[in-house]
């Protein structure tokens, strides 16, 4: 697999632009994007439970799922999930600092053609001062990173003011605005990548994608910029909660 297809999407608890709870639309879009790795934010099941919802997404994407709740909302787990078709070598959860709604980063180390790749998904706070301390924590995690992709909903409305700590470490991949889905003007969803990777990003803008959530899916192709790398990427252990290996 010389080209890796990845995607990030805030699915807004499966509530669409029409305010209708419709997991089937989310699953339809996941199937149509056909990515190797999906990073999903605001995953929560208003009907049934989170395991059933993730299983539905697994079937649509043809992938294994890892769900990382950040808190309980209206009696239901709410958080981030990753869907992955590649072999998962390690699973790590990184709590992020800040007041208000708890935030975290969910990291998978996956086997990409025999070379470990770090995929880190997150959803940052609404307030800029909280995002700054969360980004500082993410910068610690990816310091001297190789073979690393960081993606998710960064909630940065004004350029990249709260994201500057990542600039020396990762490239902010050029990508289109994704919010609101019916008339996207804000680049809330982003992809950052280590400089040994080349990432080309766009958004999915078909009618179902625009209606399924208040964010558009961000989709990208990842290739290596140099000969195959054999060095295993460093995964910081501070504050990690190892999950089950899948």
C-alpha positions as CSV (number, residue, x, y, z in Angstrom):
1,X,0.0,0.0,0.0
2,X,2.1,2.9,-1.2
3,X,-0.7,5.5,-0.7
4,X,-2.6,5.6,2.6
5,X,-6.1,7.2,2.5
6,X,-7.1,8.9,5.8
7,X,-10.1,11.0,6.9
8,X,-11.2,13.1,9.8
9,X,-14.8,13.9,10.5
10,X,-16.7,15.5,13.4
11,X,-20.0,13.5,13.1
12,X,-21.9,15.7,15.5
13,X,-23.5,12.7,17.4
14,X,-24.9,11.6,14.1
15,X,-27.2,14.6,14.0
16,X,-27.3,16.2,10.6
17,X,-27.7,19.7,9.2
18,X,-31.5,19.0,9.4
19,X,-31.1,18.1,13.1
20,X,-32.2,14.5,12.4
21,X,-30.4,11.7,14.2
22,X,-29.4,9.4,11.3
23,X,-26.4,7.0,11.9
24,X,-27.2,5.4,8.5
25,X,-26.1,8.6,6.7
26,X,-22.8,8.6,8.6
27,X,-22.3,5.0,7.7
28,X,-23.1,5.7,4.0
29,X,-20.5,8.4,3.8
30,X,-17.9,6.3,5.6
31,X,-18.5,3.6,3.0
32,X,-18.2,6.0,0.1
33,X,-15.0,7.6,1.3
34,X,-13.3,4.2,1.5
35,X,-10.4,5.3,3.7
36,X,-7.9,3.1,5.4
37,X,-8.0,5.2,8.6
38,X,-10.9,7.3,9.9
39,X,-10.7,9.7,12.9
40,X,-14.1,10.6,14.2
41,X,-15.1,13.2,16.8
42,X,-18.3,13.6,18.8
43,X,-19.2,10.0,18.7
44,X,-22.2,9.2,20.8
45,X,-25.3,7.0,20.4
46,X,-28.7,8.5,21.1
47,X,-30.3,5.1,20.4
48,X,-28.7,1.8,21.5
49,X,-25.2,2.1,22.8
50,X,-21.7,3.1,21.7
51,X,-20.6,-0.4,20.9
52,X,-23.5,-1.0,18.6
53,X,-22.8,2.4,16.9
54,X,-19.1,1.6,16.4
55,X,-20.0,-1.8,15.1
56,X,-22.2,-0.2,12.5
57,X,-19.4,2.1,11.5
58,X,-16.9,-0.9,11.4
59,X,-19.2,-2.7,8.9
60,X,-19.6,0.4,6.7
61,X,-15.8,1.1,6.7
62,X,-14.6,-2.5,6.6
63,X,-12.4,-1.6,9.6
64,X,-11.8,-2.2,13.3
65,X,-12.9,0.5,15.7
66,X,-11.3,1.9,18.8
67,X,-13.6,4.2,20.9
68,X,-12.2,6.6,23.5
69,X,-14.9,8.3,25.5
70,X,-14.0,11.7,27.0
71,X,-17.0,12.2,29.3
72,X,-20.6,11.1,29.7
73,X,-23.2,13.4,28.1
74,X,-26.9,12.9,28.9
75,X,-26.1,9.5,30.3
76,X,-24.2,8.3,27.2
77,X,-20.5,8.0,26.5
78,X,-19.2,10.8,24.2
79,X,-15.8,11.0,22.6
80,X,-13.4,10.1,19.8
81,X,-13.1,7.0,17.7
82,X,-10.7,5.6,15.1
83,X,-11.6,3.2,12.4
84,X,-8.6,1.3,10.9
85,X,-8.1,-1.3,8.3
86,X,-4.4,-1.7,9.0
87,X,-2.9,-4.0,11.7
88,X,-2.9,-2.1,15.0
89,X,0.4,-2.4,16.9
90,X,-0.4,-0.2,19.9
91,X,-3.3,1.9,21.3
92,X,-2.7,4.9,23.6
93,X,-5.0,7.5,25.2
94,X,-3.6,10.8,26.1
95,X,-5.6,13.0,28.4
96,X,-5.4,16.7,27.5
97,X,-5.3,19.5,30.1
98,X,-8.0,22.2,30.4
99,X,-11.2,23.1,32.2
100,X,-14.7,22.4,31.1
101,X,-15.4,19.4,28.9
102,X,-12.6,16.8,29.2
103,X,-10.5,16.3,26.0
104,X,-8.1,13.6,24.9
105,X,-6.0,12.4,22.0
106,X,-6.4,8.8,20.8
107,X,-3.3,7.4,19.3
108,X,-2.8,4.2,17.2
109,X,0.5,2.9,16.0
110,X,-0.4,0.9,12.8
111,X,1.6,-1.3,10.5
112,X,1.8,0.5,7.1
113,X,3.6,-1.7,4.7
114,X,5.8,-3.0,7.5
115,X,6.6,0.4,8.8
116,X,5.0,1.7,12.0
117,X,2.9,4.9,11.5
118,X,1.5,7.0,14.4
119,X,-2.0,8.3,13.8
120,X,-3.3,10.7,16.5
121,X,-6.9,11.9,16.5
122,X,-8.2,14.7,18.7
123,X,-10.9,17.3,19.4
124,X,-9.7,20.4,21.1
125,X,-11.5,22.9,23.3
126,X,-13.6,25.9,22.2
127,X,-11.6,28.5,24.2
128,X,-8.3,29.6,22.8
129,X,-6.4,29.6,26.1
130,X,-7.4,26.0,26.7
131,X,-6.5,25.0,23.1
132,X,-3.0,26.5,23.7
133,X,-2.3,24.2,26.7
134,X,-3.8,21.2,24.9
135,X,-1.6,22.0,21.8
136,X,1.4,22.2,24.1
137,X,0.7,18.7,25.3
138,X,0.3,17.5,21.8
139,X,3.6,19.1,20.9
140,X,5.3,17.1,23.7
141,X,3.8,13.9,22.3
142,X,5.1,14.5,18.8
143,X,8.5,16.1,19.6
144,X,11.0,14.9,17.0
145,X,8.2,13.0,15.2
146,X,8.7,10.8,12.2
147,X,6.0,8.7,10.5
148,X,3.3,10.7,12.4
149,X,-0.1,12.1,11.4
150,X,-2.1,14.3,13.8
151,X,-5.7,15.1,12.7
152,X,-9.1,16.1,14.1
153,X,-11.3,19.1,15.0
154,X,-8.9,21.8,16.3
155,X,-11.7,24.4,16.8
156,X,-9.3,27.1,15.6
157,X,-11.4,29.9,13.9
158,X,-8.7,32.5,13.5
159,X,-5.9,31.3,11.4
160,X,-3.6,29.2,13.6
161,X,-3.0,31.4,16.6
162,X,-3.5,28.6,19.2
163,X,-1.6,26.0,17.1
164,X,1.8,27.7,16.9
165,X,3.5,25.1,19.2
166,X,3.1,22.5,16.4
167,X,4.7,24.6,13.7
168,X,8.4,23.5,14.4
169,X,7.4,19.9,14.6
170,X,4.7,19.1,12.0
171,X,3.4,20.6,8.7
172,X,-0.1,22.1,8.8
173,X,-1.4,20.4,5.6
174,X,-3.2,22.8,3.3
175,X,-6.9,21.9,3.3
176,X,-10.3,23.5,2.6
177,X,-12.8,24.8,5.2
178,X,-15.2,22.2,6.6
179,X,-17.6,24.1,8.8
180,X,-20.6,24.6,8.6
181,X,-21.2,21.8,6.2
182,X,-23.9,23.5,4.1
183,X,-21.7,26.5,3.4
184,X,-18.2,25.8,4.7
185,X,-16.2,28.9,5.7
186,X,-14.1,27.8,8.8
187,X,-11.1,25.5,8.7
188,X,-11.8,23.8,12.0
189,X,-10.7,20.3,10.8
190,X,-7.0,20.0,10.1
191,X,-4.3,17.5,9.4
192,X,-0.7,17.9,10.6
193,X,2.0,15.6,9.4
194,X,5.7,14.9,10.0
195,X,8.0,16.1,7.2
196,X,8.9,12.6,6.0
197,X,5.3,12.3,4.8
198,X,3.5,14.0,1.9
199,X,-0.2,14.7,2.5
200,X,-2.7,16.0,-0.1
201,X,-6.1,16.9,1.5
202,X,-9.6,17.8,0.3
203,X,-13.1,17.6,1.6
204,X,-16.1,15.4,0.7
205,X,-18.9,17.7,-0.4
206,X,-21.7,15.5,-1.8
207,X,-25.2,16.0,-0.7
208,X,-25.3,13.2,1.8
209,X,-22.0,14.3,3.4
210,X,-23.3,17.9,3.7
211,X,-26.5,16.7,5.4
212,X,-25.1,14.0,7.6
213,X,-23.2,16.3,10.1
214,X,-22.5,20.0,10.6
215,X,-18.9,19.4,9.5
216,X,-17.7,18.1,6.2
217,X,-15.3,15.1,6.2
218,X,-11.7,16.0,5.6
219,X,-10.0,13.4,3.3
220,X,-6.4,13.0,2.4
221,X,-3.9,10.8,0.6
222,X,-0.6,10.1,2.4
223,X,2.7,9.0,0.8
224,X,6.3,8.8,2.0
225,X,8.7,11.5,0.8
226,X,11.7,9.3,1.0
227,X,12.7,5.6,0.8
228,X,10.9,3.2,3.1
229,X,11.6,4.1,6.8
230,X,12.3,1.3,9.2
231,X,12.8,3.3,12.4
232,X,9.9,2.8,14.8
233,X,8.3,6.2,15.8
234,X,8.6,7.3,19.4
235,X,5.4,7.1,21.4
236,X,5.6,9.1,24.6
237,X,4.4,7.1,27.6
238,X,3.7,10.0,30.0
239,X,0.0,10.1,30.8
240,X,-0.9,7.2,28.6
241,X,-3.5,4.6,29.3
242,X,-2.7,1.5,27.2
243,X,-5.8,0.0,25.7
244,X,-6.4,-3.5,24.3
245,X,-4.3,-4.3,21.3
246,X,-6.5,-5.3,18.3
